[in-house]
Amino acid sequence: METEDHTLVIDGEEIPVVTANTVVVGTGAAGYCAAARLVQFGTEDLVIVTDKIRAGASRNAGSDKQTYYKLTLSGHEPDSVRDMAETLFSGGSMDGDIALAEAAWSPRCFFNLVEAGVPFPHARSGEFVGYKTDHDPRQRATSVGPYTSRGMVEQLEKQVRRNGTRIIDACRVVDLVTEPAGDGARVTGLLCLRTNVRAGQGSRFLLLRCTNIVYATGGPAGMYADAVYPHGQWGANGAALRAGVRGKNLTEWQFGLASIKPRWNVSGTYMQVVPRFISTDADGNDEREFLNEAMPDLGRQMSMVFLKGYQWPFDIRKATDGSSLVDLLVYRETVLRGRRVFLDFRSNPGGGGFDPGLLSPEAYEYLDRAGVVGLGDSTPIQRLQHMNRPAYNFYLERNPQIDLEAEPLEVAVCAQHNNGGLAIDQWWHSNVEGFFPVGEAAGAHGIYRPGGAALNSGQVGATRAATYIAAARTDAPVDLDHFAELAVPVTEAALSLLDGATARAGAGTEDNTDSVLREATELMSRNAAVVRSRASIAEALEQVRMWLRSYQETMAADPASRRSVNRLFLIRDIITSQFVYLSAMADYLDHGGRSRGSVLYTDPEGALPRVGTGDEPEAELDLPDIFRFQLDGGALAEVIQECSWDGNGEPEFTWRAIRPIPADDEFFENVWRGYRENKNVY
């Protein structure tokens, strides 16, 4: 294998070329897992590239008790691979072969993390105990606390470092380098922007020549302004979509309440201690307890807030007389009324004492068992400190520090996870040969998924991609001359974009990278987030299409600013993703799609949310008509929307039946024979 570095001269610029069998893009839990597994399985000719090693959701995101979902490994409750696959599959628009793979290899991947040093708790007997999470009929969930994914990425990184795998930091994905192969395409490399190179210090670009790419770039977090993704987590789906990688279930996101400075999920205990929800004007004045407008019954209001701890992600099925009504009321305050919303842990809802007798039986029993009822007339902060001191300490440890005992916490309804993504098969192989999306970049999930299933999916996907590569994709990359033929047009296009944008800035045009990024993300949060309509999607799509068409001629970036040059290519990736995702939303509506999952699609024929008021009949709430909706009732749960795009024109969409859970041959002799022949990989 030819592994030494080369250079290619393109438009008079010497561009370094790094060669390896496999390039892993990303240094989160999925990327590091793939890299460690590749070496474990015998493929040591690899390199990792990443835009920022210390950034990303795996290392910086979490919640009060971040969950990892796996097969039951304790107690007397029965469980099986098939049962877990059925749970994943039941989320709707989920492929059964992926569900089965995630269930079957969940113990393998879980124990790999345990042996790597992630301190998942076990009982004296050695049983790895669990608890029930959302959309989970068993007690399959486990956790190491607020930073489960951070523990995973730190231990996996140690393995990669011990292996001596080369890691190249400060590389933003610009474009894939592909060539035609059969009826589709084959990946041959990758073009990156070196974000730590200043003007005059050599080429800002890096080419990677390879046979395989494991794409662990995370979800397209940069699409939304209101997002719980940590700063520095942007995603890079746009480059893959431009190269013809198919998208899958792109309409399906999760949204939930989160603090915005810092970005952190306010799920679990933060809601179970029943804080007071207040809103203010933009300057922090005119304080109101806005939940009272829709839920004047204090006991019902408190119970709804408590349930947000269990039912944290917005779920349209719970928007009528359920906990997700809270999300809609927060959305009304922030997006429609232009106000700011805060959680106040210093005083109780209503401003008076805490009467647990007003709570629903479920909430009362939970808080009683947690010792909260015994506290007497307590405040939310006292309850939080009693139930989950680390959740309180989390904000004390931020910079800047937030003391929930002394000040309220600003929150919004934020994008939290993309259940859809880039289409994959059972080995996490995309339609572009040699391209393997893993982690949140992969469209591995359906409409719903159990809490923590994403962490398991990232580990299983990375392991299966590495298994397939080690067994079936060990060929050397294309020769350097052939690679140059393929890489030149891709690189020339990037050089042209950079030269034009920096020339405009040099001629006096104001650097517009910050303003376009802000406008694009705010547009998406306003028009196509947790509440969407046909009109809002069409409006956003028209604007994004205009940005895309004029991007080459209108962008201006300061050549002396690495940040501006970085954002020039970042924004292109974001609006590419927005264009395809918005097109998918419009196509979903054209196919009769209605409200489902974590999204409300406005329907003039629909009903407004209702809330019970004791013995009185339910009545529609006095809410704006954009909250009128009809549930889809599972109408499209047996099909999956996929899309393809060549970077020009409009995306094309197809709807196919979900792949069922395979009925594999479980007769041992047959399985053993196939395993001896090809590891049952192909």
SVG drawing of the C-alpha trace seen along z (x, -y; Angstrom):
<svg xmlns="http://www.w3.org/2000/svg" viewBox="-68 -49 74 77">
<polyline fill="none" stroke="black" stroke-width="0.4" points="0.0,0.0 1.3,-3.4 1.0,-5.6 3.5,-8.4 2.2,-11.9 2.2,-13.6 1.3,-17.0 -0.8,-17.9 -0.4,-21.3 -3.9,-22.6 -4.3,-26.1 -0.7,-26.8 -1.3,-25.8 0.5,-22.9 -2.1,-20.9 -0.9,-18.1 -2.4,-14.6 -2.7,-12.1 -3.3,-8.4 -4.8,-5.6 -7.2,-2.7 -9.8,-4.3 -10.4,-7.9 -12.5,-8.3 -14.1,-11.8 -14.9,-12.9 -13.6,-12.4 -16.7,-11.7 -17.8,-8.4 -18.7,-6.8 -15.6,-8.0 -13.2,-6.8 -15.0,-3.5 -14.7,-3.0 -11.0,-3.8 -10.3,-1.5 -12.3,1.3 -10.6,1.1 -7.2,1.6 -8.7,4.4 -10.0,6.1 -6.7,5.8 -7.0,2.6 -4.3,0.3 -3.9,-1.8 -6.2,-4.6 -6.2,-8.2 -8.7,-10.4 -9.6,-13.9 -11.7,-16.2 -12.6,-19.9 -11.9,-20.2 -10.9,-17.3 -12.4,-18.8 -15.7,-19.9 -18.7,-17.8 -21.8,-16.4 -20.2,-13.2 -17.7,-15.2 -19.8,-18.2 -23.5,-17.2 -25.5,-15.4 -28.4,-15.7 -29.2,-15.2 -28.7,-11.4 -27.6,-10.7 -28.8,-7.3 -27.2,-4.4 -29.8,-1.9 -28.9,1.8 -30.3,5.3 -31.4,6.1 -28.5,7.6 -29.9,7.9 -32.9,9.2 -35.6,11.7 -37.4,9.7 -37.3,11.6 -35.7,10.0 -34.3,11.1 -32.5,9.7 -35.8,10.1 -37.8,8.3 -35.4,5.3 -35.4,5.3 -39.2,5.1 -39.1,2.2 -36.7,0.3 -38.7,1.3 -42.0,0.2 -40.9,-3.5 -42.3,-3.7 -40.5,-4.2 -37.7,-2.1 -35.8,0.6 -36.0,4.0 -32.5,5.1 -31.0,2.1 -33.2,2.6 -32.0,6.3 -28.4,5.3 -28.6,2.7 -30.3,5.2 -28.0,8.1 -24.7,6.2 -25.8,4.0 -24.3,6.3 -21.0,6.6 -20.7,2.9 -21.8,2.2 -19.2,4.6 -16.5,3.1 -17.2,-0.2 -17.1,1.4 -13.7,3.1 -12.5,-0.2 -13.1,-1.8 -16.5,-3.5 -17.9,-3.0 -21.4,-1.7 -22.8,-0.6 -23.3,3.0 -24.6,4.7 -22.5,6.8 -23.3,9.9 -22.1,8.2 -25.5,7.5 -25.5,4.4 -28.8,2.9 -31.1,0.7 -34.1,-1.5 -36.9,-2.3 -36.5,-5.2 -39.0,-6.8 -40.5,-4.4 -38.9,-1.5 -41.1,1.4 -38.3,3.0 -35.5,1.6 -32.8,1.5 -31.4,-1.9 -28.2,-2.6 -26.0,-5.7 -22.9,-6.9 -24.5,-10.3 -24.7,-13.6 -21.6,-12.8 -22.2,-9.3 -21.1,-10.1 -18.1,-12.1 -16.9,-9.0 -17.3,-6.9 -15.4,-9.3 -12.6,-9.7 -12.0,-6.0 -12.3,-5.3 -9.8,-8.1 -7.3,-6.4 -7.5,-3.3 -6.9,-5.2 -4.0,-7.0 -2.4,-3.8 -2.9,-2.4 -0.9,-5.3 -3.5,-6.1 -2.8,-9.4 -5.2,-12.2 -5.3,-15.4 -7.1,-18.2 -8.6,-21.5 -10.0,-20.0 -13.4,-21.0 -15.1,-18.8 -15.5,-20.6 -16.5,-17.9 -16.2,-14.2 -14.2,-13.0 -16.0,-10.3 -16.1,-8.5 -18.8,-6.6 -19.2,-2.9 -21.9,-0.8 -25.2,-2.6 -23.9,-4.7 -20.7,-6.2 -17.6,-5.2 -15.7,-7.3 -12.1,-7.9 -11.2,-10.7 -12.1,-13.8 -11.3,-17.5 -10.9,-19.4 -10.3,-23.0 -7.4,-23.4 -8.8,-25.9 -5.6,-26.5 -3.7,-27.8 -3.5,-31.5 -3.2,-33.3 0.4,-33.0 1.2,-30.0 0.7,-27.4 -2.5,-25.8 -5.6,-26.1 -6.7,-22.8 -5.9,-19.1 -6.8,-16.1 -7.2,-12.6 -7.0,-9.7 -8.7,-6.5 -10.8,-3.5 -13.3,-4.0 -14.7,-6.9 -16.3,-6.4 -18.4,-9.5 -18.8,-10.3 -19.6,-14.0 -22.7,-14.1 -26.1,-15.4 -26.5,-18.6 -26.6,-20.7 -25.8,-23.9 -29.2,-24.1 -31.0,-25.6 -30.3,-28.7 -32.3,-27.2 -30.3,-24.0 -29.1,-22.1 -26.1,-20.9 -22.9,-22.3 -21.0,-25.1 -18.6,-23.7 -20.9,-20.9 -22.1,-21.7 -22.3,-18.5 -21.4,-18.0 -24.3,-16.3 -24.3,-18.8 -21.1,-17.5 -22.4,-14.0 -25.8,-15.0 -24.1,-17.0 -22.1,-13.9 -25.2,-11.8 -25.4,-10.1 -29.1,-9.4 -31.0,-11.0 -33.5,-9.1 -36.2,-10.2 -34.8,-13.8 -38.1,-15.2 -37.7,-13.4 -36.1,-15.4 -36.4,-15.5 -37.0,-18.9 -37.0,-19.5 -36.6,-22.2 -33.0,-23.2 -31.1,-26.1 -29.5,-28.3 -26.5,-29.6 -25.1,-27.1 -26.7,-24.6 -28.0,-21.8 -31.0,-19.6 -33.4,-20.5 -34.9,-17.1 -35.2,-14.6 -34.8,-16.1 -34.9,-19.7 -38.5,-19.2 -39.4,-16.7 -38.7,-19.3 -41.5,-21.5 -39.8,-24.9 -41.8,-28.0 -42.0,-29.0 -41.8,-32.7 -41.4,-35.0 -40.1,-38.5 -39.8,-41.0 -36.5,-41.3 -35.0,-43.4 -35.9,-41.1 -38.9,-43.1 -42.7,-42.4 -42.4,-39.1 -45.3,-36.7 -46.2,-33.1 -47.4,-32.3 -48.4,-28.7 -51.4,-30.0 -53.1,-31.2 -53.6,-27.7 -53.4,-25.7 -55.0,-27.8 -55.5,-24.6 -52.2,-24.7 -52.2,-21.0 -52.6,-20.0 -50.0,-22.6 -47.5,-21.2 -48.2,-17.6 -47.6,-18.5 -44.3,-20.1 -43.3,-17.1 -44.1,-14.8 -41.7,-16.7 -38.9,-15.0 -40.2,-11.6 -41.4,-12.8 -38.8,-15.4 -38.7,-15.4 -41.6,-17.1 -44.1,-14.5 -47.1,-15.7 -49.3,-12.9 -48.9,-14.6 -49.6,-18.1 -53.3,-17.8 -53.7,-17.6 -50.2,-16.2 -46.7,-17.4 -45.8,-18.6 -48.3,-21.4 -45.6,-23.0 -43.3,-23.0 -45.9,-24.7 -46.5,-27.4 -42.8,-28.1 -42.7,-28.3 -45.6,-30.8 -43.7,-33.0 -40.4,-32.9 -41.1,-32.6 -44.5,-34.2 -44.4,-36.8 -40.7,-37.5 -40.3,-37.1 -37.7,-35.3 -38.6,-32.2 -36.9,-31.2 -37.1,-28.4 -37.2,-29.9 -36.0,-27.4 -36.2,-30.0 -40.0,-29.9 -42.9,-27.6 -45.5,-27.9 -48.1,-30.3 -45.6,-32.1 -46.8,-30.4 -45.9,-27.2 -45.5,-23.7 -48.5,-21.5 -47.7,-18.0 -51.3,-17.0 -52.2,-18.9 -50.0,-16.6 -51.2,-13.7 -50.8,-10.3 -47.9,-9.4 -46.0,-12.6 -46.8,-12.4 -45.7,-8.8 -42.4,-9.5 -41.6,-12.6 -42.6,-10.8 -40.2,-7.9 -37.5,-10.5 -38.0,-12.0 -39.3,-15.3 -42.7,-15.2 -40.9,-14.8 -39.1,-18.1 -42.4,-19.9 -43.0,-23.4 -39.9,-23.4 -38.7,-25.4 -37.7,-23.9 -34.0,-24.5 -34.3,-22.7 -35.9,-19.8 -33.2,-19.8 -30.4,-19.8 -32.0,-17.0 -32.8,-14.8 -29.9,-15.5 -27.1,-17.7 -24.9,-17.1 -27.7,-18.6 -27.5,-21.8 -23.7,-21.8 -23.6,-21.5 -24.5,-25.2 -22.3,-26.3 -19.3,-24.7 -20.0,-26.5 -18.2,-29.6 -19.9,-32.0 -21.3,-30.4 -25.0,-30.2 -26.3,-29.8 -29.9,-28.4 -30.3,-29.4 -29.8,-33.1 -31.0,-33.5 -33.4,-32.1 -32.3,-29.9 -33.2,-31.0 -34.6,-28.2 -36.2,-27.5 -37.5,-24.6 -34.4,-23.4 -33.4,-21.0 -31.8,-18.0 -31.3,-15.1 -31.9,-14.2 -33.5,-10.8 -33.1,-10.8 -29.9,-11.3 -27.8,-9.6 -29.3,-6.3 -27.5,-3.1 -27.9,0.7 -27.4,3.3 -23.6,2.7 -23.9,-1.1 -22.8,-1.2 -24.4,-4.0 -25.5,-3.9 -22.1,-5.5 -19.6,-2.6 -17.0,-2.9 -18.9,-5.6 -20.1,-4.6 -22.1,-7.1 -22.1,-6.3 -23.4,-8.0 -26.0,-10.7 -24.9,-11.3 -26.5,-8.0 -30.3,-7.7 -30.5,-4.7 -33.7,-5.7 -37.4,-5.9 -40.0,-8.4 -39.6,-7.5 -36.8,-5.8 -36.1,-4.8 -34.0,-7.3 -30.3,-6.4 -30.8,-4.4 -28.6,-6.9 -25.5,-6.1 -26.0,-2.4 -26.6,-2.9 -23.4,-4.9 -21.3,-2.1 -23.1,0.7 -22.8,-1.2 -19.1,-2.0 -18.4,1.6 -20.4,3.0 -18.8,0.5 -15.3,1.5 -16.2,5.2 -17.3,4.8 -14.3,2.8 -11.9,5.2 -13.6,8.2 -14.4,6.8 -12.8,3.4 -9.1,3.7 -8.1,2.6 -5.6,-0.2 -6.9,-3.6 -6.9,-4.6 -3.4,-5.5 -2.3,-9.1 -2.7,-10.1 -6.2,-8.8 -7.0,-10.5 -5.7,-13.8 -8.1,-13.6 -11.0,-13.2 -9.8,-15.7 -8.9,-18.6 -12.4,-19.8 -13.6,-19.4 -10.6,-21.4 -10.8,-24.0 -14.4,-24.7 -13.4,-25.3 -10.5,-27.5 -12.8,-29.5 -15.3,-30.0 -12.6,-31.1 -10.9,-33.4 -14.1,-35.1 -15.3,-35.7 -11.9,-37.0 -11.5,-39.2 -14.9,-40.9 -13.9,-41.5 -10.5,-42.9 -12.4,-45.2 -14.4,-46.7 -17.5,-44.4 -18.3,-43.8 -17.6,-40.3 -21.1,-38.7 -20.3,-35.3 -21.6,-36.0 -24.8,-37.7 -25.7,-34.9 -25.1,-32.2 -27.3,-34.0 -30.1,-34.6 -30.0,-31.0 -30.2,-29.4 -32.8,-31.8 -34.9,-31.2 -34.8,-27.4 -35.8,-27.7 -38.6,-30.1 -40.0,-28.2 -39.2,-24.6 -38.5,-23.5 -41.0,-22.0 -43.9,-23.9 -44.1,-23.8 -46.6,-24.7 -46.8,-24.3 -46.5,-28.1 -43.6,-28.4 -41.6,-25.6 -42.3,-27.1 -41.1,-30.5 -37.9,-29.1 -37.3,-26.9 -37.5,-29.9 -35.0,-31.9 -32.5,-29.0 -32.8,-28.3 -32.0,-31.9 -28.9,-31.8 -27.7,-28.7 -28.0,-30.1 -26.3,-33.3 -23.7,-32.0 -20.8,-31.9 -21.3,-35.6 -22.5,-37.2 -20.4,-35.9 -17.5,-38.0 -14.9,-36.6 -12.0,-38.4 -8.9,-36.5 -6.9,-37.4 -9.6,-35.8 -9.4,-32.0 -12.8,-32.1 -14.4,-33.9 -12.8,-31.5 -14.0,-28.6 -17.5,-29.9 -17.5,-30.4 -17.5,-26.7 -19.5,-25.9 -22.4,-28.0 -22.4,-26.4 -22.7,-23.0 -25.5,-24.2 -27.7,-25.8 -27.1,-22.7 -28.5,-20.6 -31.3,-23.1 -32.3,-23.0 -32.5,-19.2 -34.2,-18.9 -36.8,-21.6 -37.5,-19.9 -38.1,-16.7 -40.6,-18.4 -42.5,-19.8 -42.5,-16.4 -43.8,-14.9 -46.7,-17.2 -47.4,-16.5 -47.7,-12.9 -50.4,-13.6 -48.0,-13.8 -49.5,-15.1 -48.2,-15.8 -46.1,-13.0 -43.1,-12.4 -41.6,-15.6 -43.2,-17.9 -46.5,-19.8 -47.5,-20.4 -50.1,-23.2 -53.4,-22.0 -56.2,-24.5 -58.7,-21.6 -57.2,-20.4 -58.0,-21.1 -56.2,-23.2 -54.8,-21.5 -57.2,-21.0 -56.7,-20.7 -59.1,-19.3 -60.3,-21.5 -61.5,-19.2 -65.1,-18.1 -65.7,-20.5 -65.6,-19.2 -62.4,-19.8 -62.4,-22.9 -60.0,-24.1 -57.4,-26.5 -57.2,-30.1 -54.0,-29.5 -52.9,-30.8 -54.2,-28.8 -50.7,-27.7 -51.1,-25.2 -54.0,-23.5 -53.0,-19.9 -54.2,-16.4 -52.2,-13.4 -51.0,-11.2 -52.2,-8.1 -49.4,-6.0 -50.5,-6.5 -46.9,-6.7 -45.2,-4.6 -44.8,-1.6 -42.9,-3.5 -39.7,-5.5 -39.0,-8.7 -35.6,-8.7 -34.1,-11.5 -31.2,-11.9 -29.5,-15.0 -26.6,-15.7 -25.9,-19.2 -27.9,-20.8 -31.6,-21.3 -34.2,-19.9 -33.8,-16.8 -35.7,-13.7 -37.8,-11.7 -38.9,-8.1 -41.1,-6.3 -40.4,-2.7 -41.7,-0.1 -39.7,0.4 -37.4,3.4 -38.8,6.0 -36.9,7.6 -35.0,10.4 -36.0,14.0 -32.3,15.2 -31.4,18.8 -30.5,19.6 -29.5,23.2 -26.0,23.3 -24.3,25.4 -25.4,23.2 -24.4,20.0 -21.0,21.5 -20.3,22.6 -21.1,19.1 -19.0,17.5 -16.0,19.7 -16.3,18.7 -16.8,15.0 -17.6,14.0 -21.3,13.7 -20.5,10.3 -21.3,10.8"/>
</svg>
